[in-house]
Each structure stands twice: as C-alpha cells, then as structure tokens.
C-alpha cells in the first residue's frame, strides 16, 4: 500500500482524486545489479498494481527495466566501470569501501556531464507523485527536494546498516578499530561527523564558485537529524527492504518512522518465465535450457558459485578459485560468470598440469552461465557460494540450502557473521585471501 509511505497532507490531496487514479512513482537508485534488482522488483509490483513507474538509474539498470517493459532515464554513470577501474579493483582486494568511494569520484570526474542536473531535469520532467530512492543517490535527491519540497520522497535501504545502533557498524566505518572502552555507537557519531563535514564543504565550495547549491536538506544539521532524530523527522518512514524474520529490528532502534517491509524480490515463477523467454537478467544465449539439462544429469544436487559484481585480482584468478574448489570437493557445479565474466576460457592459456586438470574437470562437471534466476535455481542446489550481497543471501536462505559467504566489503562481513551465527552456513576469510583448497573443504562440510 503505497499510501502508507506518504505524508498525511499529500495523502489527503491524493484522496481527492478519482477512486481509479494511480500514483506516478519515480524510483531512483545507483549501484550494482544486486542493488538494483530489489528496486526493479518493487517497480514491477507497482506497475502490476497499475501505478505509473519510471526508473532513474545507470545505463545497465535501464536496460534491465526495459526487459520488463518499464520506462527509465539514464541519470548516472555505469557502476561496472567504477568497480573495474584500477582503484575499484584495489578496493575490492583490500576490502576498502573508502577507496571504492574514491574510485567512484574518479569515474564521475572523467565525465563532462553534470549528473545531478541530469537527475533533477529528468525527474522533474516526469513530475512524480512520490520519489522512492536508495542511498547512493542522496546528493541528487537533496537537490531535487530543494527545488520541489512539496513532492514527498521515501528513502529505502536494502540492509540494516543505515540506523545508528550499538550492535553493528555503519558500512563506511567497518575498517575503523575502536578502543576497548568505546561503544559501537561511537562509529555512528564519527560517520555522521564525516558526512556532515563533507556536505558543508560541498555547500561552501558551490556557494563560492557561484553554482546553484542546496541550503535546506544537505547540511550538517540535516545529516545529524537523519542519523539520530529519525522518530521526529516529518518525512515518510524509512523503508528497510529485507526480511524481519532473518534480521529483526535492534532493541535500540527508533520505535517509529522505520518500516521493515520484507525483501523485495521477483518471485520464482516470474524469474523462471523470464529465463525461459531469454531475458538477459536471468538468462543469456540459451543458458537456461542448458541449466535445466545440466541439473537433470546430476546424481547429486550441484553446487552454485557466483560472485555477482565482485572480483579480486583477475577473472583468471576467480575462475581458477571456483573450478579448483569444485575439483577439491569432487562436486559438480554451476558457476555464474557475473561481472568477472567467469568461463572455461577465463581459466587461461597456461601450459601447466594444473591448468589442464581444471579444464578437463570442467568438461563433465561444470556449467558456466552468464546469468541465472536465483529464486528458481537455488532450491535445486546442494549449497550456494557467493559474496554475501543481502539479496543473494536472502535468496539462498529462503531456498533452505547451506550458504558459504566469501565477503569482500560493505555489509558482506556482517552478513557472513550473521549467517554463521544463525547456523545457516559459514563465512570464509576475505575473498582475496581465500584459496581453492579451503573453499573446497567448506563445500564438502
């Protein structure tokens, strides 16, 4: 019910419309496929309910939306370019989210386009009844809110790392080590201070250069209120798009203005149908039928391995890690290439015995796919190995199969720890430190 997310005055105005009237919903997001797919699921659901939906996202996301005949506008750079840059690769190898932020800044500076202005122009042209957005577009949303303060906006988060608590760290501070006497909330205070200083610097720089600037929403005061005054904020509730059955609210969270909605996902039947029709989001070049046939030939359920948008060192390293682990475990497996583009060819052209053995093992025991429908595939697997993105983690948990998380950065370390603590699987060392023998051992266990 979209109306539960709107401020009372706006809901009253909408109520004056015809009973058949529907909302114009702008969905704004940035990030990887894992960041976009839940928002896509929300958009599909809203469109099914006959709301008018338009996505404001990067080029890859807009292509995914088009596969489901949903309108979109390109308002940001491609995240894949950022992750595959030299700094982006180093950030993943070191698990350094700050370095990843620098890589994103580098990518933005390499373009002449003012993407904030593009965002404001495109969203204002659509003139939505409500704007639903995720954290990586907060700067653009601040500018839009400054110009259109009467249009309600709803922030959505895919993980719980957005509300101060003494239980988990903010994502940006996970590498910061506290003194023994310091509570976890100290990290949230440091995070708010850093973000507040950054917004002030951006405001001051823009003001002195004569550029249009935001003076209402992107301020240090607004930053602190968004962290520590959630219960009293006049905005609609913060939406947390994951399952409360898996990750319930913490005891020190605000008691109001926060709503854990459950995960936003495209259901198994719809994913399967999309894969059968060749939609690239869930299949590619006949992959799906090959997957069906491969599963039928397995005497034991296969192992799933996929790292989505994550990669360390090189695609050759990643391919050898995946295939080597399956060989160590003596299990057949399905490897989804992801942004690393894992394939048999990615194993390289080495002439050593190990290379020949891995390629020979692949012939009868490994199926490489470019994409796969997780909700349909995971229940047919013996276990799932992945990086621990919260969407993929929930898919493997809902499938009821053991999960092996090989974390890289952001929320993935906490997800690995929680899955192990809850008895649903294990978390390994950082992906850059993991070897095939150790991963194979975890698969066997």
N, C-alpha and C positions, 0 to 999 in steps of 0.2 A: 504494500500500500504506500505509494509514493507520497501521499498527503501527510503521512506521519512524520516526514522529514522536513516539512515546510514550516516557516514561522507563521504564527496564528493569523496575522494581518493578511499575509499573502494567501493563506488557505481560504480565508473568508472571501477575498476578492475572486479567487478561482471558483468558489462555490456559487457565485452569481451567474456563472456561465451555464449554458445548456447542460443537461444531465449527460449528454453524449460527448461533451467536449473532452479532449485529451490534452496532456501536457506536451510541451516542446522541451525535450531533455537534451542538454549538452553534456557529453561525457568526455572529460579531459584527462589525459594520462600520458606518461612517458616511462620508458624502461625497457625491459626485455619482454620476450613472449610470455614468460611466466607472470610478469607484472600486468600484461595486457589481457590475457585470456579471461581472468575473472571479470574484468570490466566489460569485455565482449559478451560474456555470459549474461551480465546484467542488462546490457543493451538488447540482446536477443529476447530476454524475458519482457522487457519494457515494450519492445516492438510487438511481441505476441499479444500484449495487453492493449495494443493499438495506440500507444503513445508514439509521437514523432521523435526519433532518436537521431542524433548526429554525433560522431566521434571527432575529437580534435587531438591528433596524435602524430607519431612519426610515420615515415613512408611505409615501413613494414607493417605497422599496425593497421594503417588504412587499407592495405592490400587484404589483410585478414578480414576486416569488416566488409569489404566488397564481396568476399566469398559468400557471405551471408546476406548479400543484397542490402547492406546498411550503408547509409551515407556517411561521409567523412571529409575532413580537411587536414592537409599536412601543415602542422604548426611547429614542428621541431625537427632536430637532426636525428639521424638514424643511430640508435644506441649501439648497434652492432659495430659501427665504425669506431666508436669510442672504446669498446671493450677490446677490439682487435688492434688498437694502436700500441705502440711500444710501452707507453705509460700504463695503458689499460691492462696489458698482459703482465707487466711487473706488479701491478696492484693485485691481480688475482693470485699470482705466485707467492706474494708476501702476505696476502690476506689483509691488505691495507685499503680501507674504504676512503681515507683522506686522499691517498694517491689517486684513487679512482675519480674522486671529485676534481682533482687537478686535470686528469685526462679528459673529463667532460668539458672543463673550461677551455682546454686546448682545442677541442673539437669545435666548440661554439665560436672561438676566436678565428678559426680557419675559414669561417663562412662570413660573407659580407652582409647576410640577411639579419635584420633585427627581428628575431623570432618572437619577442614579446609583443611587438607591434603587429606582427602577423597574427598572433593568437587573438589579441584584442579585436582586430579587424574582422577576423573570421567568425568569432563567437558573437560579436555584436551584429554582424550581418544576419546570423541565424536568429538572434534575439530570443534566447530560450526563456521558458518559464522558470526553469531551475537548472543550475550548473552543478554537476557532481564531479568531483576531482580527486586525484591522488597526490601524494606529497611532492613528487618531482616536478610538478608544475605550479608550485606555490607562488613563485615570483610573478608568473604570468597572471595567475588568478588575483593576486593583490592589485595589479594594475587594472584588471577588469573591474574588480569591486570598487576601486577608486572612482572609476568613470560611471559605473552602473550600480550604485549601492542598493538600489531597490530590488534587484534581482537576487533572490535567495540562492545561496550556494551550500553544498553539503560536502564536507571532506570525508573521504573513505580511506581506510588503511587496511592493507592485506595482512598485517601482523600486529601483535600487541605492543610492539616497541615504539609506541607513539604517545604513551601516557606515563608520566612520572610515577615511579614505584620503587620500593626497596628490594624488589625481587629480581628484576632484570635490568641490564644496562641499556641506555639509548644506543642505537646502532653506531652512531658516529663516535662513541666513546669506548667501544669494546676493547680497544687495544690499550686504554689508559689503565694503569695499575694504581689502585687505592692503597693508602696506608691501612694497617690492621684496624685502627680505630674509626676509620671513615665508613659511614653507611653508603649503600648503593645510591641513595638519593643525591649524594654529592656529585655523581656523574651527570645527573639530570640538571643540576644547577649549573655546572660547567658548560653543558651543552646549550642551555638557554642563554648563558652569558656570551658564548661564542657566536651563536646565531644572532643575538641582539646587537653585538658589536658589528657583525657583518652587514646587517640591514642598515645600521646607521651609516657605515662607511659608504655603502651603495647610494643611500639617500643623499649624503653630503657631496659625494662626487658628482652625482647627476645634477644636483642643485647648482653647484659652482660652474658646471660646464654648460648651464643653460638648457639642459634637457628636461623633458617632462618627467616629473618624479611623483612618487606615491607618498602622501603625507598622512594617511589615515590608517592603513592596515599593516604596512610593512615598517613598523617602528619597534624600537626596543621594548616599549611598554606593551605593544600588541603581542610581541614574541613571548614575553613573560606571562601574559594573561592566557595565551594559548597553551602554555605548559601547565600553569599552576592555578588557573581560575576557570577551569572547564565548566564546573557546575553553574557558574553565574554568567557565562557568555550568552549573549542574546541569539546566537546563531542556532540553526537546526542541530540535532545531535550528531556527534562523531560516529560514523558507521565503521564497525570492525568486521571485515568480510572473511571470517573464518568460523570454525565450529566451536561453540562454547562447551560442547561435550568433551572436546580434546583440550582446549585451552580456556578454562573459565576465567572470569574477571578476578583480579587480585583483590585481597581484602583491604588494601589501602587506596584503591581507585575511587574516583568520583562516583557518587551514588545516583547521579542523574546526568543527562546530556551525553551519555555514551550508550550505544546500542550494538551489541554483538549479534549480527544478523544470521550467522551460519555462513558456510562457504558459498561463494558464487561460482557455480560450475555448469558447464554444458553436460547434460546427463549422458549416460552410457548409450542410450538408444540414438540420441541425436549425433553423438560422436561417431558411432558405428555407421549411421546412414551417411554422414558427411565423408567418412573414409571410403565407403563403397562408391560414392559418386566422384571420388578423386579430388576432393578439396585439399589443397596443399597444407592446410593447417593440421590435418590428421592423416594425410597420406600423400604419396607422390609417385607418379610414373608406375602405377600398378603395384605399389608396395603392399597395399592392404591384402590383396589376394595372396601374395607371396607369404605374408604373415599368417594368414589363415591356414595355408598349406603346410607351413613350417611347424606350426603348433600341432597339427594333426599327426605329424610324423614323429613327434617327441614321445618317447615312452615315459619319461618323467617331465613334469612341467618345466619349461625353460626359465632361465634367469634373465631378468631385464636389467640392462645397464644403459644409462643415459645421463648426460650432464648438462643438458639444455644449453644455456648461453655461456656456461663456464668452460674455461680451458686453461691449462698451465703448460708452459714450455713450448709445445708444438702439437699439431694434430697427430704426428707420428708417435710422440710420447703417449698421448692419450689412447690411441688405437692399440698400441702395444700393452698398455696397462689393462685395458678392457679384455682383449683377447687372451693376454697372458694369465689374467685372473681366472677366466673360464677354463683355460687349459690346466691350471694348477688345481682347480676344483674338480676337473673331469666332468663338467656340465655343459650342456648345450645352452645357447643364449641368444637373446635378441638385443642388438646394440643399436640405439637410435643416435644418428650422427650429430644432431644439434648444430650449433654454430661452429663447432670444431670440424664439422663435415667428416666424421669418422667413417671409414670404409676399409675394405680389404686393401685397396690401393694405398691408403694412408699409412699402412704398416711400413712402407718404404721399400727401397730397392737394395737393401743390404744383402750381402752375399754370405753372411754368417749362418751357422746351423740353426740358431735361434729364430732368425727371420724365416727360414724355410719351414721350420717346425710350426710356427704360428700361422703361416699361410696355409700349410697343409691341414692344420686343425680347423681353420675357417671353412674349408671346403664342405665338410659334412656336419659341422657343429655350430656354425654362427650365421645368423641372418642379420645383415645390416639394413636398417631402414633410415630414410631421411626424416620421417615424422611418424607418429603413431597416436591413436586415440587411447589415452591413459585409462579412462574410466572403463573401456571395453577390454583393454589388454591386461591390465594389472591383475585382475582376478584369475587370469589363466597362467600366471607366473608363480614360480616357487618362491622367489624373493625379488625385491626391487632395490637396485643400487643407483643412487642419484646424489646430487649435490645438496639436497635439503631445502630447495625452494619450498615455501609454505604451501603452494598449490599442489606441487608434485607430492610433497609429504602427505597431505590430506588425501590425495588420490590413492596412494599406496596403503595408507591406514584404513580408509573406507573399503578397500578391496580385501582387507583382512590378511594381508601377506606380510611376512617379516621385511623390515626395511633396514638397509645399510646406508647411512648418510656419510658422505665424504665431503665435509664442509670446505668452503672457500672463504667467504666473508659475509658481512651484513648479519642477518638474523640466523644464518645457517648453523653457527656453532650452538646457539641456544636450542635450535630445533633438534640438532643431533643429540644434545644432552637430554632434552625432554623425551625424545623417543626412547632413548636407553633407559631413563629413569622410569618411564611408564611401562617398560617391559615389552615394547613393540619392535625392538630391533637394537641396533648398535650404531654408535658414531665412531668413525675412524679418526686418525690423525688428519691434519690438513692435507688436502688433495695433492699439493705439491710434494709432500713427504711420503706419500703412500706408494708402495710397490706392489707388483702383481702377486707376489707370494703371499703377502699379508692380506690383500683383498681376497685372494682365492681361499685363504684359510677362513676368513669371515663368511664367505659364501657357503663353505662346507658346514660351518657351525650353525 
